[in-house]
Amino acid sequence: HIEQRWGAKCFDGYGSLEFQPIAWECEEQAGGHMAEDFAYAEVLDPYTHEPVPDGAPGLLVLTHLDKRASPLVRWATGDVVVRDSTACPCGRTLARLPGGVVGRADDMLVVRGVNLFPSAVEQVVRATPGTCGEYLIVLDEDVTDPATGYLTGIKLRVEVTGDDRRVARELAHAVRAELTVRAVVETVPEGTLPRSTHKSKRVVRADRKVP
């Protein structure tokens, strides 16, 4: 939206309070280049902590290489990324992170064996005509197996304009087709859902109050 409205290019700069810098995007916008001369990066399976191959999502773990004040060794960022070690069209040979941060390891949902991140849901929501881009993933009894407690799908509460039945139908179909999970879609008028001033909270569980 910023690029379209301002006529400006937007570039992703990735860092954290504890660890700076991590990656930055070049003019190709093909994923942030890792600061590999400053940090040693590992991409690991969040459960086994074994390395994952390039192209597979994993937990980013970083080690400072030249920091003298409070260096961090094998610091788990909590961020899930995908690494691409091929050379960028810009000529740089540093590994890249296509798509930036895919999600947070503690935000990952498991739906019938499928690992699902809110960021993937967001892409589908925003690509569906008639939605306003604001949504909540609601985890309640409608999408939970009462016997096991496991998720059988996701409930999406989405702000829409226009024909809400059509939007709900098309969004549910898109989630099934692109993310291979079932979606129960509830539509609400634009401006209904709460707005965040810092990091957006996209997942709400049944034991928490939902607007």
Backbone as a ProteinNet text record, in pm:
[ID]
protein_1_A
[PRIMARY]
HIEQRWGAKCFDGYGSLEFQPIAWECEEQAGGHMAEDFAYAEVLDPYTHEPVPDGAPGLLVLTHLDKRASPLVRWATGDVVVRDSTACPCGRTLARLPGGVVGRADDMLVVRGVNLFPSAVEQVVRATPGTCGEYLIVLDEDVTDPATGYLTGIKLRVEVTGDDRRVARELAHAVRAELTVRAVVETVPEGTLPRSTHKSKRVVRADRKVP
[TERTIARY]
83.3	0	86.7	194.7	282.7	345.9	392	453.8	353.5	228.8	128.4	86.9	69.8	17.8	125.5	246.8	354.1	443.7	431	521.2	664.3	681.9	814.9	843.9	972.8	1014.8	1029.6	981.8	993.7	1091	1186.9	1287.8	1282.8	1305.2	1298	1434.8	1441.1	1561.1	1530	1602.5	1570.6	1676.4	1633	1722.4	1642.1	1707.7	1639	1711.8	1646.1	1708.1	1834.9	1833.2	1946.3	2058.4	2023.1	2120.4	2108	2208.1	2207	2338.9	2337.1	2220.5	2204.8	2094.9	2075.1	2070.8	1985.2	1974	1914.3	1941.6	1885.4	1856.1	1759.4	1715.4	1784.7	1825.3	1888.9	1784.4	1831.6	1739.4	1659.2	1705.7	1632.5	1509.3	1505	1394.5	1365.9	1473.4	1463.2	1494.4	1473.9	1504.1	1622.3	1615.5	1721.7	1853	1962.6	2095.7	2140.9	2182.4	2231.7	2366.1	2386.1	2513.1	2613.6	2655.5	2736.2	2880.4	2924.9	3056.8	3052.3	2934.1	2914.2	2854.8	2780.2	2707.7	2709.7	2721.2	2708.9	2564.5	2499.9	2356.8	2334.2	2244.3	2199	2046.6	1994.3	1849.8	1817.3	1745.3	1727.7	1580.3	1557.2	1423.2	1383.9	1267.2	1229.1	1217	1194.7	1173.4	1299.1	1367.5	1486	1614.2	1611.6	1728.9	1836.9	1796.8	1888.1	1880.2	1991.4	1988.5	1886.9	1822.4	1730.6	1795.4	1763.5	1824	1771.2	1847.5	1800.1	1665.1	1577.3	1444.3	1340.1	1384.1	1291	1282.2	1163.8	1151.9	1215.1	1277.1	1338.4	1363.4	1401	1428	1565.5	1573.4	1700.3	1776.1	1899.2	1986.4	2113.2	2154	2263.6	2376.1	2497.6	2615.5	2696	2727.7	2813.3	2953.8	3016.7	3152.3	3257.5	3220.5	3322.6	3278.4	3164.1	3117.3	3190.7	3245.1	3323.5	3241.3	3136.8	3053.4	2928.2	2911.8	2795	2766.4	2863.8	2836.1	2738.2	2657.1	2560.2	2608.7	2596.7	2639.7	2518.7	2488.5	2375.8	2246.4	2220	2101.1	1982.5	1878.4	1757.8	1669.6	1650.1	1571.8	1423.3	1375.4	1231.6	1163.5	1240	1184.7	1204.9	1103.3	1112.3	1142.1	1246.2	1289.8	1316.4	1337.3	1381.2	1509.5	1616.7	1744.2	1765.5	1820.7	1858.6	2004.6	2091.8	2235.6	2283.5	2193.3	2234.7	2262.6	2346	2382.6	2261.6	2257	2148	2175	2072.2	2093.5	2173.4	2177.9	2253.9	2404.1	2445	2586.1	2640.6	2567.7	2613.8	2600.1	2692.1	2691.4	2648.1	2607.7	2556.9	2424	2401.3	2274.3	2159.8	2043.3	1926.7	1813.5	1718.4	1599	1476	1440.9	1323.4	1197	1124.4	1001.6	1023	1149.3	1176.7	1144.1	1088.6	1048.8	915.1	915	793	692.9	741.6	654.7	736.1	666.5	729.8	709.1	815.2	805.1	692.3	671.6	565.6	427.8	418.3	289.1	242.2	328.8	294.7	179.1	83.2	-30.4	-13.5	-58.9	-57.6	-202.8	-243.6	-382	-381.8	-423.7	-424.9	-289.3	-183.1	-49.2	14.8	-57.4	-4.4	45.1	172.3	226.8	179.4	117.2	53.9	95.5	139.5	176.7	72.6	43.3	-50.9	-11.8	117.8	161.4	113.8	107.5	57.9	-91.2	-164.9	-307.7	-328.8	-246.1	-258.4	-244.8	-150.7	-132.3	-257.9	-323.7	-445.3	-558.4	-570.9	-676.9	-662.6	-542.5	-522.4	-530	-515.8	-527.2	-670.8	-761.6	-901.3	-980.6	-1036.9	-1114.7	-1230.4	-1252.3	-1362.9	-1322.8	-1201.9	-1155.3	-1083.8	-1079.6	-1012.8	-869.1	-829.1	-694.4	-683.5	-786.2	-784.5	-854.9	-794.4	-851.2	-803.1	-872	-830.4	-845.6	-751	-763.8	-817.6	-937.3	-1003.8	-999.2	-941.9	-932.2	-1032.9	-1144.7	-1249.5	-1303.5	-1417.9	-1471.5	-1516	-1541.3	-1583.4	-1472.4	-1347.2	-1234.7	-1141.6	-1195.8	-1115.9	-1184.2	-1108.1	-1161.4	-1186.6	-1311	-1341.3	-1272.5	-1240.7	-1179.6	-1030.3	-961.4	-815.4	-765.8	-849.3	-805.6	-725.1	-703.7	-627.2	-714	-648.1	-719.3	-759.8	-883.4	-932.6	-942.1	-918.9	-924.3	-897.3	-927.4	-914.5	-1041.6	-1074.5	-1185.3	-1125.4	-1171.3	-1123.7	-1234	-1206.4	-1297.2	-1236.8	-1304.7	-1245.1	-1332.7	-1269.8	-1341.9	-1360	-1482	-1511.4	-1591.4	-1589.8	-1678.6	-1754.9	-1879.1	-1955.4	-2024.5	-2027.8	-2102.6	-2027.9	-2071.6	-1998.2	-2008.6	-2120.2	-2133.7	-2036.6	-2023.9	-1930.5	-1788	-1751.9	-1615.7	-1585.6	-1679.8	-1659.9	-1639.3	-1719	-1709	-1574.9	-1535.2	-1410.9	-1288.7	-1295	-1182.1	-1164.3	-1273.8	-1265	-1206.2	-1246.9	-1194	-1045.1	-1003.5	-862.9	-773.8	-821	-743.3	-725.2	-832.9	-825.7	-728.9	-737.2	-655.7	-508	-478.5	-339.8	-270.7	-345.6	-284.2	-321.7	-411.9	-458	-517.5	-586.2	-657.2	-799.2	-889.1	-1029.2	-1040.4	-1123.3	-1144.5	-1292.7	-1331.3	-1465.5	-1453.5	-1522.6	-1506.4	-1626.5	-1598.8	-1700.2	-1665.4	-1761.1	-1735.8	-1794.8	-1722.5	-1767.5	-1744	-1816.6	-1798.4	-1660.3	-1617.5	-1488.9	-1485	-1373.5	-1356.4	-1398.2	-1444.4	-1493.7	-1381.6	-1279.4	-1173.8	-1078.2	-1018.2	-926.3	-799.5	-742.6	-618	-503.2	-386.3	-267.9	-179.4	-114.2	-20.4	122.9	146.7	281.1	271.8	310.2	299.8	155.5	106.5	-32.7	-54.9	-165.4	-205.8	-311.7	-275.4	-364	-433.9	-386.8	-444	-508.6	-633.7	-706	-762.6	-734.7	-782.6	-915.6	-984.9	-1122.2	-1135	-1027.8	-1037.5	-1014.3	-994.9	-977.1	-1096	-1126.4	-1240.5	-1213.3	-1308.9	-1298.4	-1402.3	-1366.1	-1465	-1576.4
-121.2	0	126.3	125.6	243	265.9	156.7	172.1	226.7	177.7	221.2	366	404.8	538.3	645.8	610.9	709.8	707.1	600.5	588.2	567.6	495.8	476.1	327.5	292.2	155.6	132.3	18.1	-17.6	-133.7	-119.8	-222.2	-273.4	-403.7	-469.5	-467.6	-411.9	-418	-500.5	-609.2	-705.3	-700.6	-674.1	-674.5	-696.7	-687.9	-702.5	-619.4	-597.3	-520.8	-588.7	-721.8	-795.8	-817.6	-820.5	-861.8	-771.5	-689.2	-599.7	-610.6	-600.4	-617.8	-765.3	-799.8	-938.5	-948.6	-869.5	-875.6	-746.4	-718.8	-600.9	-635.7	-566.4	-594.9	-501.4	-555.5	-473.7	-426.6	-364.4	-308.7	-414.8	-540	-648.1	-691.9	-659.3	-698.1	-848.3	-926.6	-1071.6	-1141.1	-1070.9	-1126.7	-1055.7	-1036.3	-966.3	-1042.9	-971.7	-1032	-1047.2	-1167.7	-1191.8	-1120.1	-1067	-1001.2	-1108.1	-1190.9	-1308	-1274.6	-1153	-1112.6	-1067.5	-1054.9	-1008.5	-1116.7	-1208.8	-1309	-1443.4	-1549	-1686.1	-1729.5	-1770.4	-1802.4	-1951.1	-2007.9	-2144.7	-2141.7	-2228.2	-2243.8	-2387.3	-2402	-2532	-2571.3	-2700.4	-2750	-2706	-2641.2	-2588.8	-2696	-2821.9	-2928.3	-3011.2	-3051.9	-3136.3	-3056.3	-2929.1	-2841.8	-2892.2	-2972.2	-3016.5	-2919	-2900.5	-2809.1	-2853.3	-2756.5	-2784.8	-2736.4	-2797.9	-2755.8	-2620.8	-2556.3	-2431.8	-2454.9	-2358	-2368	-2421.2	-2474.3	-2526.1	-2428.3	-2404.3	-2311.5	-2369.3	-2282.4	-2325.6	-2208.5	-2239.5	-2138.9	-2077.9	-1945.9	-1876.1	-1863.5	-1915.5	-1910.2	-1835.7	-1736.7	-1647.9	-1647.3	-1626.9	-1611.6	-1491.5	-1399.9	-1287.1	-1336.1	-1275.3	-1311.5	-1211.9	-1085	-987.1	-886.8	-911.4	-818.5	-844.7	-740.8	-756.3	-731.9	-652.7	-622.3	-709.2	-797	-885	-963.9	-1038.8	-1120.5	-1232.9	-1267.4	-1375.8	-1497.8	-1614.5	-1739.5	-1833	-1871.1	-1958.4	-1905.3	-1781.3	-1715	-1745.1	-1805.4	-1839.2	-1715.4	-1668.3	-1546.7	-1568.5	-1692.7	-1719	-1697	-1648.3	-1620.8	-1740.5	-1769.5	-1875.2	-1810.3	-1858.8	-1801.7	-1914.5	-1876.2	-1967.6	-1908.9	-1987.2	-1936.8	-1979.3	-1885.5	-1911.8	-1870	-1967	-1938.9	-1910.9	-1909.5	-1877.8	-1728.6	-1694.5	-1554.4	-1471.8	-1350.2	-1258.1	-1194.5	-1157.4	-1086.8	-957.6	-901.1	-777.8	-803.6	-931.8	-966.3	-1004.6	-973.3	-1012	-1163.1	-1220.4	-1365.4	-1402.5	-1306.2	-1335.8	-1410.9	-1505.3	-1577.4	-1479.2	-1513.3	-1425.2	-1495.1	-1412.9	-1463.5	-1423.3	-1501.3	-1466.1	-1457.4	-1349.2	-1330.6	-1279.2	-1255.2	-1203.9	-1306	-1259	-1348.1	-1411.6	-1543.9	-1616.8	-1615.6	-1623.6	-1624.2	-1645	-1650.1	-1676.8	-1823.7	-1885.5	-2027	-2051.6	-1958.1	-1977.8	-1941.2	-1888.2	-1857.7	-1968.3	-2064.8	-2168.4	-2254.9	-2276.5	-2362.4	-2494	-2601.3	-2732	-2773.9	-2778.9	-2811.6	-2941	-3049.2	-3181	-3212.4	-3185.7	-3218.1	-3112.6	-3005.3	-2898.6	-2784.2	-2745	-2631.2	-2502.9	-2415.9	-2296.4	-2173.3	-2068.5	-1942.6	-1835.4	-1746.5	-1637.8	-1554.8	-1539.5	-1459.9	-1521.9	-1655.4	-1721.2	-1696.3	-1697.9	-1667.9	-1523.9	-1433.8	-1292.1	-1271.2	-1341.4	-1326.5	-1367.3	-1473.3	-1518.6	-1419.3	-1370.9	-1274.1	-1150	-1095.6	-969.5	-985.6	-1108.8	-1132.9	-1161	-1170.7	-1201.6	-1072.9	-1048.1	-925.5	-912.7	-790.9	-764.6	-761.2	-806.3	-798.4	-665.3	-622.4	-496.7	-519.2	-645.3	-677.1	-704.7	-668.9	-692.9	-824.2	-904.9	-1036.1	-1084.9	-1183.5	-1257	-1405.7	-1483.7	-1628.5	-1668.2	-1721.9	-1757.3	-1908.5	-1954.2	-2097.8	-2133	-2188.6	-2222.6	-2362.1	-2395.3	-2530.8	-2565.8	-2465	-2492.6	-2554.7	-2534.2	-2585	-2671.7	-2728.9	-2812.5	-2947.1	-3055	-3188.5	-3203.1	-3227.5	-3233.4	-3349.5	-3454.1	-3571.4	-3553.7	-3493.1	-3481.9	-3341.8	-3240.5	-3103.2	-3048.6	-3129.8	-3085.7	-3000.6	-2910.9	-2825.9	-2905.1	-2884.8	-2945.5	-2844.2	-2718.2	-2610.2	-2479.4	-2369.1	-2237.4	-2158.4	-2072.5	-1980.2	-1843	-1782.3	-1650.3	-1547.7	-1446.5	-1332.6	-1219.7	-1178.3	-1091.6	-970.1	-853.3	-731.8	-731	-699.4	-701.7	-578.3	-553.5	-455.2	-526.1	-490.4	-550.4	-679.3	-774.2	-899.1	-991.4	-994.5	-1072.1	-1221.9	-1269.4	-1412.6	-1458.5	-1377.5	-1412.4	-1412.6	-1310.2	-1301.6	-1421.2	-1455.4	-1568	-1696.5	-1717.2	-1838.8	-1844.8	-1732.5	-1731.5	-1742.4	-1680.6	-1687.6	-1828.7	-1892.6	-2030.2	-2122.5	-2102.4	-2182.8	-2155.9	-2029.1	-1993.9	-2051.3	-2047.9	-2104	-2254.2	-2320.9	-2465.7	-2496.6	-2418	-2445.9	-2414.4	-2305.2	-2260	-2309.5	-2328.2	-2366.6	-2508	-2572.3	-2710.5	-2731.5	-2629.5	-2645	-2592	-2640.4	-2595.8	-2462.1	-2374	-2243.3	-2215.8	-2177.6	-2126.7	-1974.7	-1909.5	-1765.5	-1690.4	-1596.9	-1504.7	-1364.8	-1295	-1160.8	-1055.8	-944.4	-831.6	-703.9	-595.6	-470.6	-410	-328.9	-260.3	-174.2	-179.7	-102.6	-175.2	-299.9	-374.5	-430.5	-485.9	-554.3	-454.5	-491.7	-400.2	-378.6	-259.1	-225.2	-229.2	-268.4	-274.5	-153.7	-104.3	6.7	-42.7	-171.1	-227.2	-354.4	-468.5	-593.5	-642.6	-679.8	-721.6	-856.2	-867.9	-994	-1055.2	-1163.1	-1221.2	-1347.6	-1411.4	-1537.2	-1517.5	-1555.4	-1546.3	-1684.3	-1732.7	-1864.8	-1852.9	-1964.7	-1966.2	-1912.5	-1923.5	-1879.8	-1731	-1659.8	-1515.9	-1446.5	-1327.5	-1253.5	-1208.4	-1230.9	-1191.8	-1086	-973.2	-869.4	-921.6
0	0	0	75	78	-58.6	-121.7	-253.7	-355.3	-348.9	-444.5	-420.6	-295.3	-264.6	-268.4	-230.2	-225.5	-349.6	-431.3	-544.5	-499.6	-389.8	-330.9	-316.4	-317.7	-294.1	-143.6	-95.6	45.5	59.7	150.2	169.9	313.3	326.2	456.6	523.8	643.8	725.7	849.3	868.2	973.3	1082.4	1203.8	1318.9	1444.4	1558.4	1685.4	1789.4	1901.1	2008.9	2057.3	2064.2	2119.1	2017.6	1887.6	1786.4	1664.5	1639.3	1523.9	1448.7	1316.4	1228.3	1194.8	1125.8	1084.5	931.4	868.7	722.8	669.8	543.8	478.5	333	275.8	139.5	41.7	-74.4	-177.1	-278.2	-386	-484.5	-558.4	-554.1	-621.1	-542.2	-413.5	-325.5	-335.1	-331.4	-344.4	-213.4	-102.4	29.6	92.2	222.6	293.1	290	262.1	265.3	409.8	448.1	582.4	602.3	722.2	756.2	799.2	701.9	734	772.5	746.5	793.9	939.8	993.8	1131.2	1220.2	1158.8	1237.1	1166.7	1244.9	1193.7	1214.8	1106.3	1111	1090.5	1170.5	1154.4	1139.5	1053.2	1038.7	1079	1191.8	1255.2	1264.5	1271.3	1298.5	1439.3	1456.3	1588.6	1696.3	1656.8	1754.6	1778.9	1672.4	1687.7	1700.3	1659.1	1658	1562.9	1465.4	1360.9	1243.1	1169.5	1054.1	949.2	886.5	776	646.6	533.6	406.5	361.2	273.8	213.6	147.1	161.9	104.4	199.5	314	414.8	530.8	585.1	698.2	823.9	902.4	1027.1	1119.3	1241.1	1343.5	1319.7	1317.6	1296.1	1427.7	1429.2	1546.3	1505.6	1584.7	1546.8	1650.5	1600.6	1686.6	1639.2	1728.4	1693.7	1658.8	1558.4	1519.1	1566.4	1582.4	1619.1	1725.6	1786.6	1889.2	2020.1	2081.9	2204	2330.4	2319.1	2435.7	2429.9	2525.4	2536.2	2408.5	2356.5	2238	2270.8	2173.7	2189	2111.5	2172.9	2111.7	2098.3	1974.7	1942.8	2006.7	1978	2030.6	1938.9	1994.3	1918.8	1906.9	1785.2	1763.6	1789.8	1773.3	1779.3	1646.3	1545.5	1412.7	1320.6	1240.3	1140	1005.2	939.9	812.5	713.1	587.9	482.1	423.8	419	368	222.9	144.6	6	-9.5	-32.6	-40.4	-182	-280.4	-417.4	-430.2	-528	-548.3	-589.8	-542.4	-575.7	-711.8	-787.9	-914.6	-899.1	-777.4	-756.5	-754.9	-746.4	-745.5	-609.8	-503.3	-370.5	-351.6	-276.8	-255	-114.4	-32.7	101.4	90.6	180.9	182.3	205.8	150.2	161.5	235.3	282.2	350.2	268.4	165.1	83	167.6	150.4	226.8	367.3	404.5	539	646.2	756	865	829.3	816.1	778.8	893.3	1015.2	1132.6	1258	1370.4	1498.4	1533.7	1586.7	1621.6	1720.9	1814.7	1914.6	1861.5	1738.6	1677.1	1583.3	1557.5	1460.4	1509.8	1422.6	1451.9	1377.5	1437.1	1371.2	1351	1224.3	1188.7	1107.4	1171.7	1106.7	1043	1115.9	1068.3	980.3	949.2	864.5	953.4	936.1	1008.8	942.6	1021	964.8	1044.2	972.5	1034.9	1002.1	1097.3	1069.4	947.2	920.9	806.1	674.9	668	546.6	529.4	640.7	636.3	590.3	641.1	605.5	455.2	392.3	248.4	172.3	216.7	149.2	172.2	295	326.2	240	233.9	162.2	11.5	-37.5	-181.2	-224	-128	-159	-177.8	-295	-318.4	-220.1	-171.6	-80.5	64.8	97.5	235.8	257.1	384	418.1	465.2	479.1	524.7	672.3	750.9	895.2	926.4	1014.3	1044.3	1180.1	1233.1	1351.9	1324.6	1374.3	1374	1511	1515.1	1640.2	1657.1	1766	1793.1	1901.6	1862.3	1958.4	1929.8	1991.7	1980.6	1838.5	1754.8	1616.6	1532.7	1573.8	1494.4	1579.4	1686.7	1776.1	1795.9	1786.1	1810.8	1960.9	2003.3	2146.4	2217.9	2146.5	2209	2231.7	2133.8	2141.9	2174.3	2147.4	2167	2050.9	1945.1	1829.3	1737	1663.6	1569	1445.8	1402	1279	1165.5	1197.3	1100.4	1171.9	1105.8	1168.7	1144.2	1239.4	1220.1	1190.4	1082.2	1042.9	1062.1	1141.2	1154.7	1073.5	966.7	866.1	839.8	831.3	791.6	640.4	596.4	452.9	413.5	283.3	222.7	111.8	91.5	-17.7	22.9	-69.3	-54.1	42	168.8	267.8	244	189.5	163.7	55.8	-47.8	-154.9	-102.7	-25.6	27.9	118.2	205	295.8	218.4	113.7	33.6	-40	-100.6	-177.1	-85.6	31	122.5	177.2	214.1	263.6	157.4	32.1	-77.4	-96.8	-88.9	-110.5	-1	123.4	233.7	214.8	175.5	151.3	37.1	-71.2	-189.6	-166.2	-96.9	-84.9	41.1	150	276.3	319	246.1	268.8	407.1	460.3	586.8	569.1	653.7	651.5	723.3	669.1	730.8	746.9	867.3	894.4	894.8	802	784	838.7	929.3	980.1	930.9	873.3	821.9	915.4	928.2	1009.6	931	962.8	889.2	912.5	818.2	829.2	955.2	1027.4	1149.3	1276	1263.1	1378.9	1465.4	1403.8	1478.2	1543.1	1656.9	1725.2	1643.9	1654.5	1585.9	1686.4	1638.6	1723.5	1695.9	1799.5	1782.3	1774.9	1806.4	1797.5	1714.9	1766.1	1691.6	1693.5	1574.6	1563.1	1630.5	1703.1	1764.1	1675.9	1606.6	1507	1553.7	1660.7	1706.5	1842.2	1855	1980.1	2013.3	2133.7	2174	2246.7	2258.4	2308.1	2448.7	2530.4	2668.1	2684.7	2569.8	2574.8	2510.9	2557.1	2505.4	2363.8	2274.9	2135.1	2105.9	2043.8	2015.9	1925.3
[MASK]
+++++++++++++++++++++++++++++++++++++++++++++++++++++++++++++++++++++++++++++++++++++++++++++++++++++++++++++++++++++++++++++++++++++++++++++++++++++++++++++++++++++++++++++++++++++++++++++++++++++++++++++++++++

